[in-house]
């Protein structure tokens, strides 16, 4: 059994977004998500050799999948978005749409 995190992010032929994880990859993703805060508001997803916070693999699970190796996860408190990106809220209730 491998202790190395395996995380593959892909979009299938039908456009469906998927995240494939082994147990170590799941634990790493959860720890990165839980670490997000107003002081630490994002983390990067990149190939492992770039030493990102969340390393992504480049081998697709299914033929025809488009693998996504680069990205960023951003923490966005409502007060920030109300100030900087108010268009993401519904006018009727002031809630994110």
Residue, then its C-alpha position, 0 to 999 in steps of 0.5 A: x500500500x502506498x502512502x503517497x498522495x494521488x490526486x487526479x483532477x479531470x473533466x470527462x468526455x461529457x464535461x463532467x468534473x471529477x476528482x480522483x483520490x487515494x486515502x492519502x490524497x483525500x487527507x491532503x485535500x481535506x487538510x488544505x481545505x481546512x487550513x483556508x482562512x482570511x489569513x491563508x486564503x488560497x492554495x495551489x494545485x500544480x504538478x508534483x515536481x513544482x512542490x505545490x500545496x496540492x500536487x496533481x497527477x497527469x495520468x487520466x483514469x479514463x480514455x478521453x479525460x482532460x486532466x487538469x494539473x494547474x489551479x487554485x482554490x480560493x477562500x471567499x468570505x461573504x463580506x469580501x465578495x459583497x465588497x469586491x464581487x457583488x455580482x455573485x449574489x442574487x439581488x433578491x436575498x443577498x445570498x451567493x448564487 
